[in-house]
Amino acid sequence: MFAAGARQRTSGYRGRFAPSPTGCLHRGNLSTALLSWLAARLAGGELLLRFDDLDTPRNRAGAEASICRDLRWLGLDWDGPIRRQSEHRGTYATVLSWLRRSGWLYPCRCSRRLLADISAPHGATPVYPGTCRNRALGWAAAAGRLPSWRLRLPPGLIRWQDRFAGDGCVDGPAVVGDVVLRRADGFLAYHLATVVDELSLGITEVVRGADLRSATAAQVALMGVLAAEPPLYAHVPLCCDAAGRRLSKRDGSAGLAALRARGWDAAQVIGDLAAGVGLVPAGSRLSSRELLQQLTAEQLERTLTAAQT
Ligand code: GLU
């Protein structure tokens, strides 16, 4: 199913930067963009720009244009046409129906309320207890409303390689469980779209924020079910505000527009982002090209590994 992507992988490094167009890029997104760009350019490879725009109610008009403008202003270029997940719903649906026909999915009618009641109050994403896993398929059709569809996660350990944050190994049923790939309202899950994109585009390395490290096991498990090799992962440190809280796009004040309004130029922003992960001394000013020229792939790896230990 992903033969073209597998062939593409043999022709060299291909990374991606995959923002959701829900607002302007905050400092954390900018840092991830810079590091994805550095990793790709240091490897002499390609960087694709992908918009994760399936969650339409959360998309903001103008966000795509502002993200592209910010990347260009910082000198972070990308290769090839922009990819939008919303333009590939047909591909996700094809993979979903293959999974369904092959017995990898089962319908689930558990309400969110029920799941909230039975989940442990850890704060972490609860693992689905498998309530609907062994029901007869006919049951789903008989009951009134549409079901969601869950992946029948195979037992065993899920392993992946992470160049910066340390390799991962988790027990699938205990930590991941049967994740939803298609919600009852037809919404396609992030895991499904991301996995299909990484595989069909032949992505060799996924550089992204460490907050998505916990999403990796489900994605690697799905790749296993699709008989595909996962890419290498490279999770980068998160940027926090002064109070130690993770930044989100809703904190628009942390975006480039606010920095520009304070008189910052691109060299100051690049210096600040690079210093934030220990690549250059605090107070450095340099262009993305100058930063690229003074780094090696090994230095990038050593610094980002150290930043997370
Ligand atoms: N779209 C996600 C975000 O903006 C990133 C997804 C990924 O890199 O896998 O947080």
Boltz pocket constraint, residues with backbone or C-beta under 6 A from the ligand:
constraints:
  - pocket:
      binder: B
      contacts: [[A, 18], [A, 19], [A, 20], [A, 52], [A, 194], [A, 207], [A, 208], [A, 209], [A, 212]]
      max_distance: 6.0
